[in-house]
Amino acid sequence: MHVEVLVMRSSVPCTLRLEEEIYTRIKEIAKERHTSFTAFVQGVLADVLKNEEQKALYNAFSLAGEDADVKFAISAQMEVIERYE
């Protein structure tokens, strides 16, 4: 059995203007998922922020590896390969 525990964090009231069609669609989806409009929007925004953080980490690690000089490790790698052949 899966039990999801929700932790209530402090929240800040926010006024958001949406096109009527978008608002209506979000309400429909939230209802289908048995959640509130606010909870649905918070979840979507949390997902967007998580994706942005993952992209930032990926880009940071990519930049770190661009100028990496690994030539010093070639001899050690060859030693390991030859030992187990």
Phi, psi and omega in degrees: 000132180262125178240125180259127180256125178260130178260124180278118178255162178295145182233159180241129177295145185214135175262128183231127178261125181235152171296145185303319180297318179294314179303312181298317181294320178296316178302317180297313181296316179301317179297316178300327182267006179056048178222168180277161175304312182299314181297320179296311180297318178300319179295317179297314180295323177298319178297318179298315180296320178297316178298320179296319178296318179296320177296318180297318178296316179301313180296320180296315179292325178296317179295321181296328183273347184296317183259013182290133178256108183252010181300328181299337184269352184300316182295321178294320179295318179297321179299317179293316181299315182292327181294327186256009178275000000 
